[in-house]
Amino acid sequence: MVGLVFGGASGEHDVSIRSAATVLKGLCGGANLARYRVVAFYIDRQGRWWGDAIAREVLTSGEAKADDGSRPGFSGLPDGALEVQVWYPVLHGPNGEDGTIQGLFSLMQVPFVGSGVLGSAVGMDKLAMKAAFAAAGLPQGPYRPLLAAELERGEALLEQLEAELGYPCFIKPANLGSSVGITKATNRSELKAGLELAVSHDQRLLVEQGLQVRELECAVLGRDKLQASVLGEVRFDAEWYDYKTKYSPGTSETLIPAQLPDAVNQEARQLAVLAVQAVAAGGLSRVDFFYEEDSGRLLINEINTLPGFTSQSMYPMLWAESGIPLDELVHQLVELAR
C-alpha cells in the first residue's frame, strides 16, 4: 500500500494539491493499477492530517479544505496510516520538503520516496545548499547570505550590498520554494522593500546578483546510481520567473530538449549529479542552472529535492522526453524508496 501525502502547512499548499493529482494519476495508470493500492492523506494549511475520504475530496475539487477551527498541528495519524508500506510525500516547502516529515517517516521505520532528513534539510535551506555547493567546488553566481539581525544596520547594509552585488539583484528567503517571497530589486528602495518582505517569511536571507542568462533545468533520478535527464529551458513573459509566471497558463514556455551545444549538455548533466551528491539528496531532484551564452559558463542556481509534478512542472516532462513516462517514473520512485 502506498500512502500519498500532500497539502501541508506551507505557502506552496495549492501547488502540492496539483502535484499530488498528477502523481495519483501516475500511480493508477498502466501496470501500476495492479501493482499498487493508493491511500491518500491530506495535511491542511493548519497542519492537521486527514484520511482518504477528505483527501480524495480535495484532490477532486483542487481546493484546500476550509479551517474547521480545531486544534492546529499534528495530533496523530489518521486511520489507515499504520498500514502504509511506502510513503509518497508530495509536499513542497516548509514542513514537507525540509526534512520534517522525512524524520517522522524515519521514526516510523517505513520507507519513503525522495531524500532523507539531511538531503531534504540542506536542499531546502538556500544558505546551507550554497555552502554545500561551494564546499564541493561547484560553480555559482555571486551572492551574499544574510541573517535578519543584520537588517538593523540600515543604510550601511544597503550600501554594502550595492557595492558587492549591484543592480539588478534578487532577494530570497532561505527556506521557501516556488519563488514565494522573492523580489527583484533595481534600486535602493526596491532592495529595502525586498529585504523586508523576505524577512517576513524567514530569518535567513539570500541576496543574489542578477545575471543575463538562460535558465536551464535537469532532472535527476536514483540513489546509489544517479541518472540525469535531458535538459529543458524555461522562457517567460515577465521580468523573472516568479510564482505567478510559474503556475499561470500561457505566461511561460518550456523547451525540451533545450537547444544547447553538446558540450554544455554534457557538463550540465554531470554538474546536476554532483549537485545531488553535494547535498546528500536521493530519489528525485531537479537542478536549476544559469547559462551565460556569451561566455559559455554554467552556474548552478539551486536544487529542488521535491520538485513539482503539476501539468506545467519540468521534472515529469524532462523524464518523459528522456523515455520514462509518468506511470513508469512514479513506479521507479516507489521502487527506489523500497
C-alpha positions as CSV (number, residue, x, y, z in Angstrom):
1,M,0.0,0.0,0.0
2,V,1.3,3.4,-1.0
3,G,0.4,6.4,1.2
4,L,0.2,9.6,-0.9
5,V,0.5,12.6,1.4
6,F,0.1,16.1,0.2
7,G,-1.0,19.7,1.2
8,G,0.9,20.9,4.2
9,A,1.3,24.0,6.3
10,S,3.2,25.8,3.6
11,G,2.8,28.7,1.2
12,E,3.0,26.1,-1.6
13,H,-0.1,24.2,-0.4
14,D,-2.1,24.8,-3.6
15,V,0.8,23.6,-5.8
16,S,1.1,20.5,-3.7
17,I,-2.6,19.6,-4.4
18,R,-2.0,19.9,-8.1
19,S,1.2,17.9,-7.9
20,A,-0.5,15.1,-5.9
21,A,-3.3,14.8,-8.5
22,T,-0.7,14.1,-11.2
23,V,1.2,11.6,-9.0
24,L,-2.1,9.8,-8.2
25,K,-2.8,9.6,-11.9
26,G,0.6,8.0,-12.5
27,L,0.2,5.6,-9.6
28,C,-3.1,4.4,-11.0
29,G,-2.0,4.3,-14.6
30,G,-0.9,1.4,-16.8
31,A,0.6,-1.5,-14.9
32,N,0.6,0.5,-11.6
33,L,-3.2,-0.1,-11.3
34,A,-2.4,-3.8,-10.5
35,R,0.8,-3.0,-8.6
36,Y,-0.4,-0.5,-6.0
37,R,-3.2,0.3,-3.7
38,V,-3.0,4.0,-3.1
39,V,-4.4,5.6,0.1
40,A,-4.4,9.4,0.2
41,F,-3.7,11.6,3.2
42,Y,-4.2,15.3,3.3
43,I,-2.5,17.8,5.5
44,D,-4.4,21.1,5.7
45,R,-3.0,24.6,6.0
46,Q,-3.0,24.4,9.8
47,G,-1.0,21.2,9.8
48,R,-3.9,18.8,10.6
49,W,-3.9,15.3,9.0
50,W,-7.0,13.9,7.2
51,G,-7.7,10.5,5.9
52,D,-8.5,9.1,2.4
53,A,-12.1,10.4,2.2
54,I,-11.2,14.1,2.8
55,A,-8.0,13.8,0.8
56,R,-9.9,12.5,-2.3
57,E,-12.4,15.4,-2.0
58,V,-9.5,17.9,-2.0
59,L,-7.9,16.2,-5.0
60,T,-11.2,16.1,-6.9
61,S,-12.0,19.7,-6.2
62,G,-8.5,21.1,-6.3
63,E,-9.4,23.3,-3.4
64,A,-7.9,23.4,0.1
65,K,-10.1,22.3,3.0
66,A,-11.5,25.2,5.0
67,D,-10.2,25.7,8.5
68,D,-12.7,24.0,10.9
69,G,-11.2,25.8,14.0
70,S,-10.0,22.6,15.7
71,R,-6.5,22.4,17.3
72,P,-3.8,23.1,14.7
73,G,-0.8,20.9,14.1
74,F,-0.1,17.2,14.0
75,S,-2.1,15.3,16.6
76,G,-1.7,11.7,15.3
77,L,-2.0,9.7,12.2
78,P,-5.4,9.1,10.6
79,D,-6.9,5.7,10.2
80,G,-5.1,3.5,7.7
81,A,-1.7,5.3,8.1
82,L,-0.1,2.4,10.0
83,E,-0.9,0.1,7.1
84,V,1.2,2.1,4.7
85,Q,4.2,0.2,3.3
86,V,5.7,3.1,1.3
87,W,5.1,6.8,1.8
88,Y,5.0,9.1,-1.2
89,P,5.2,12.7,0.0
90,V,4.1,15.3,-2.4
91,L,4.7,18.3,-0.1
92,H,6.5,21.4,-1.3
93,G,8.2,23.9,1.0
94,P,8.5,24.0,4.8
95,N,7.1,21.1,6.9
96,G,7.3,18.7,3.9
97,E,10.4,19.3,1.9
98,D,12.8,20.3,4.6
99,G,13.3,17.0,6.4
100,T,10.5,17.4,8.9
101,I,8.1,14.8,7.6
102,Q,11.1,12.7,6.4
103,G,12.1,12.5,10.1
104,L,8.6,11.3,11.0
105,F,8.7,8.5,8.4
106,S,12.2,7.6,9.6
107,L,10.9,7.2,13.2
108,M,8.1,5.1,11.9
109,Q,10.7,2.9,10.1
110,V,8.6,3.0,6.9
111,P,10.4,3.7,3.5
112,F,9.5,6.9,1.7
113,V,10.0,8.4,-1.7
114,G,12.7,11.1,-2.0
115,S,15.6,12.4,0.0
116,G,16.2,11.7,3.7
117,V,16.4,14.1,6.5
118,L,19.8,15.5,5.7
119,G,19.4,15.9,2.0
120,S,16.0,17.4,2.4
121,A,17.1,19.9,5.0
122,V,20.3,21.0,3.2
123,G,18.5,21.2,-0.2
124,M,15.7,23.3,1.3
125,D,17.8,25.9,3.1
126,K,19.4,28.1,0.4
127,L,22.3,29.1,2.6
128,A,23.2,25.6,3.6
129,M,22.7,24.5,0.0
130,K,25.1,27.1,-1.4
131,A,27.6,26.3,1.3
132,A,27.5,22.6,0.3
133,F,27.9,23.5,-3.4
134,A,30.8,25.8,-2.5
135,A,32.5,23.0,-0.5
136,A,32.1,20.7,-3.4
137,G,33.7,23.3,-5.7
138,L,30.6,23.7,-7.9
139,P,30.2,26.9,-9.9
140,Q,27.7,29.5,-8.6
141,G,26.9,33.2,-9.2
142,P,27.8,36.0,-6.7
143,Y,25.6,36.0,-3.6
144,R,25.5,37.3,-0.1
145,P,24.0,35.3,2.8
146,L,22.1,37.5,5.4
147,L,20.6,37.0,8.8
148,A,17.6,39.1,9.9
149,A,19.6,40.8,12.6
150,E,21.8,42.4,10.0
151,L,18.9,44.5,8.7
152,E,19.4,46.7,11.8
153,R,22.4,48.1,10.1
154,G,20.0,50.0,7.8
155,E,21.6,52.2,5.1
156,A,25.1,50.8,5.8
157,L,23.9,47.3,4.8
158,L,22.2,48.6,1.7
159,E,25.4,50.4,0.6
160,Q,27.4,47.2,1.2
161,L,25.0,45.1,-0.9
162,E,25.1,47.6,-3.7
163,A,28.9,47.6,-3.7
164,E,29.1,43.8,-3.6
165,L,26.3,42.8,-5.9
166,G,25.0,45.9,-7.7
167,Y,21.6,46.0,-9.6
168,P,19.6,44.2,-10.5
169,C,19.7,41.7,-7.6
170,F,17.3,39.2,-6.2
171,I,16.3,38.9,-2.5
172,K,15.1,35.5,-1.3
173,P,14.0,33.9,1.9
174,A,16.3,30.9,2.6
175,N,13.6,28.3,3.2
176,L,10.7,28.8,0.7
177,G,10.2,27.5,-2.8
178,S,8.2,28.2,-5.9
179,S,9.6,31.8,-5.8
180,V,7.5,32.7,-2.8
181,G,8.8,35.8,-1.0
182,I,11.3,36.6,-3.7
183,T,11.7,40.0,-5.3
184,K,13.9,41.6,-7.9
185,A,15.5,45.0,-7.0
186,T,16.7,47.6,-9.4
187,N,17.3,50.4,-6.9
188,R,17.7,51.0,-3.2
189,S,14.1,51.4,-2.3
190,E,13.2,48.1,-4.0
191,L,16.2,46.5,-2.3
192,K,14.9,47.7,1.1
193,A,11.4,46.6,0.4
194,G,12.6,43.2,-0.8
195,L,14.6,42.6,2.3
196,E,11.6,43.5,4.5
197,L,9.4,41.1,2.5
198,A,11.9,38.3,2.7
199,V,12.4,38.7,6.4
200,S,8.7,38.4,7.0
201,H,9.0,34.8,5.6
202,D,12.3,33.8,7.1
203,Q,15.1,34.9,9.4
204,R,17.7,33.7,7.0
205,L,18.0,35.5,3.7
206,L,20.0,35.4,0.5
207,V,20.8,38.3,-2.0
208,E,22.0,37.2,-5.4
209,Q,23.5,39.2,-8.3
210,G,21.2,39.5,-11.3
211,L,22.7,37.9,-14.4
212,Q,22.0,37.9,-18.2
213,V,21.4,34.2,-18.6
214,R,19.3,31.4,-20.0
215,E,17.5,29.3,-17.3
216,L,18.0,25.6,-17.7
217,E,16.7,22.6,-15.6
218,C,17.8,19.0,-15.3
219,A,16.0,16.1,-13.6
220,V,17.9,13.5,-11.6
221,L,16.7,10.1,-10.6
222,G,18.2,7.4,-8.4
223,R,20.1,6.8,-5.2
224,D,23.4,5.0,-5.4
225,K,23.4,5.2,-9.2
226,L,22.1,8.6,-10.4
227,Q,20.6,9.3,-13.8
228,A,20.4,12.8,-15.4
229,S,17.6,13.6,-17.9
230,V,17.8,15.7,-21.0
231,L,17.9,19.4,-20.3
232,G,15.0,21.8,-20.5
233,E,14.9,25.6,-20.9
234,V,12.3,27.9,-19.3
235,R,11.3,31.1,-21.2
236,F,8.8,33.5,-19.7
237,D,7.0,36.7,-20.5
238,A,8.0,38.5,-17.3
239,E,11.0,40.2,-15.7
240,W,11.8,37.0,-13.9
241,Y,10.3,33.5,-13.2
242,D,8.1,34.4,-10.2
243,Y,5.2,32.3,-8.6
244,K,2.5,33.7,-10.9
245,T,4.6,33.1,-14.0
246,K,5.4,29.5,-12.9
247,Y,1.9,28.4,-12.3
248,S,-0.3,30.6,-14.7
249,P,-1.1,29.0,-18.1
250,G,0.3,30.9,-21.0
251,T,2.9,33.0,-19.2
252,S,5.9,30.8,-19.7
253,E,7.1,28.1,-22.1
254,T,9.4,25.2,-21.7
255,L,11.7,23.9,-24.4
256,I,12.5,20.2,-24.1
257,P,15.1,19.3,-25.0
258,A,16.9,22.7,-24.7
259,Q,18.8,23.8,-27.8
260,L,22.4,23.7,-26.5
261,P,25.9,22.7,-27.7
262,D,26.7,19.1,-26.9
263,A,29.5,20.1,-24.5
264,V,27.1,22.3,-22.5
265,N,24.5,19.4,-22.3
266,Q,27.1,17.0,-21.1
267,E,28.6,19.4,-18.5
268,A,25.1,20.3,-17.1
269,R,24.2,16.7,-16.6
270,Q,27.5,16.0,-14.9
271,L,27.0,19.0,-12.6
272,A,23.4,18.0,-11.8
273,V,24.6,14.7,-10.5
274,L,27.4,16.4,-8.5
275,A,24.9,18.8,-7.0
276,V,22.6,16.0,-5.8
277,Q,25.6,14.3,-4.2
278,A,26.8,17.5,-2.6
279,V,23.7,17.9,-0.6
280,A,23.2,14.2,0.1
281,A,19.9,14.1,-1.8
282,G,18.4,11.0,-3.4
283,G,15.3,9.6,-5.2
284,L,14.3,12.6,-7.2
285,S,15.8,16.1,-7.6
286,R,15.7,18.9,-10.1
287,V,18.8,21.0,-10.5
288,D,18.4,24.5,-12.0
289,F,21.2,26.3,-13.9
290,F,22.1,29.7,-15.3
291,Y,23.8,29.6,-18.6
292,E,25.8,32.6,-19.8
293,E,25.6,32.1,-23.6
294,D,28.4,34.6,-24.4
295,S,30.9,33.1,-22.1
296,G,29.6,29.5,-22.2
297,R,29.7,29.4,-18.4
298,L,27.3,27.2,-16.5
299,L,26.3,28.2,-12.9
300,I,24.2,26.2,-10.5
301,N,21.2,28.2,-9.3
302,E,19.6,25.7,-6.9
303,I,18.4,22.2,-6.2
304,N,14.9,21.1,-5.5
305,T,14.7,17.8,-3.7
306,L,10.9,17.5,-4.0
307,P,10.1,19.2,-7.4
308,G,6.6,19.9,-8.6
309,F,4.6,17.4,-10.5
310,T,1.9,19.7,-11.9
311,S,0.9,19.7,-15.6
312,Q,3.4,22.6,-16.1
313,S,6.2,21.0,-14.0
314,M,9.6,20.3,-15.6
315,Y,10.5,17.1,-13.6
316,P,8.0,14.7,-15.1
317,M,8.2,16.4,-18.6
318,L,12.0,16.1,-18.6
319,W,11.8,12.3,-17.9
320,A,9.0,11.8,-20.4
321,E,11.3,13.3,-23.1
322,S,14.1,11.1,-21.8
323,G,12.0,8.0,-22.3
324,I,10.4,7.5,-18.9
325,P,6.6,8.2,-19.0
326,L,4.7,9.3,-15.8
327,D,3.4,5.9,-14.7
328,E,6.9,4.3,-15.1
329,L,8.5,7.3,-13.4
330,V,6.4,7.1,-10.2
331,H,6.9,3.3,-10.2
332,Q,10.6,3.7,-10.3
333,L,10.4,6.2,-7.4
334,V,8.4,3.8,-5.2
335,E,10.9,1.0,-6.0
336,L,13.8,3.3,-5.1
337,A,12.1,4.0,-1.8
338,R,11.8,0.3,-1.1
